[in-house]
Amino acid sequence: MDADGLEILARLRATGVACASVCMDRESYDAYAQFGTTLGADGSPIPRREPKEGLCLTDEEVALYRALCTGALPNPRVEQERIPIAQALARL
């Protein structure tokens, strides 16, 4: 879960697709923060950035998005692939 992922979710919703996120919330971030990173896929540091406004996100998603963008959280990305599948399925 990272700012880019939340922006992708927001763009999908903006097209009219009604969808809910799974494990893209602060509770999941906190539970799996040990799988977090400060590096992007290319190995470079993930920079802080100004959060976009008016995204099609819930209030909880916006709060996480802002925290990820601004550096309010120690890791700007947590690898969702590391969340145990049983935990993800339980959220469905």
C-alpha positions, 0 to 999 in steps of 0.5 A, spaced: 500 500 500 502 506 497 500 513 495 500 511 488 496 505 489 491 509 492 491 514 486 490 508 482 484 506 486 481 513 486 482 513 478 478 507 478 472 509 482 472 516 478 470 512 472 464 509 475 467 503 478 464 501 485 469 498 488 472 497 495 479 497 497 482 491 501 487 491 506 489 499 504 487 502 511 491 504 517 490 498 521 493 494 515 499 499 515 500 498 522 499 491 522 504 489 517 509 495 517 515 491 518 514 489 511 515 497 509 520 500 505 522 507 503 525 505 497 522 504 490 522 499 485 528 501 482 532 502 489 531 509 489 528 513 495 521 514 495 520 522 495 515 525 499 510 529 495 504 534 495 497 530 496 492 531 490 486 533 492 479 531 490 480 524 489 475 518 490 477 515 496 474 514 503 475 519 509 480 513 512 483 512 505 485 519 504 488 520 511 492 514 509 494 517 503 496 524 506 500 520 511 504 516 506 505 522 501 507 527 507 512 522 510 508 522 517 509 514 517 516 511 517 515 507 510 511 510 504 510 503 502 508 497 505 508 490 501 501 488 500 503 481 497 506 480 504 500 480 508 498 473 509 492 471 504 488 468 510 488 475 513 486 478 506 480 473 505 478 474 512 477 482 510 472 480 504 
